[in-house]
Amino acid sequence: MPKVEQITYFENTERAEQNTRAVVELVGEQLSGRRVRHVVFATNTGYVGAQFARLAKAHPKVGFVGVKMAPAVDRMYDVKWNPRYGRAMEQAGIKLVCGTHALTGAADHALRAKFDGFPPTAVIAETLYLFSQGMKVCIEVIAMACDAGALPEGVQVVSCAGTGHGADTAIVATSAGSANLFDMTVHRVLAMPLKK
């Protein structure tokens, strides 16, 4: 008999706070009685990280890593880091990684902008966008956290991201850095937006 697991679908991606609370709850369920000992999430303003602070305090043996965009990208999108959220993350023992997007950043971004090119990583990103914006970012933040040394490669990790603001996508995967991207395996989709 096949194992049946439920996926949570979010109908409205604009309900960022409500969706984020639900994702944090789903992650908490994954940490109870499972072998997952790592959680990584996108947090550009610190909001999502602050929402994970309570869960991080309740699970001190689990490594929590927040990943935010590089400062140049913050300026491009006029994103501001909230120090209050940052303090909440720090007090909960959540690591913070700041880096270049593994799939849609770095020199590939410059090549695309200057020469209207389509670098190979864009094919991966655009394919993941077929699921949702958050799905692309879930894969990306795993790679970025591994690249920064904040997450080991080859471990099970819950990864969370969202559409614009907040979190509405969550997966369980085996981690890999960007140089070993195809060693990454997505085991389960816990939540994602419902495409209409």
Summary of the structure (lengths in Angstrom):
residues: 196
radius of gyration: 15.9
end to end distance: 31.1
largest distance: 53.3
contacts: 662
relative contact order: 0.20
helix: 43%
strand: 21%
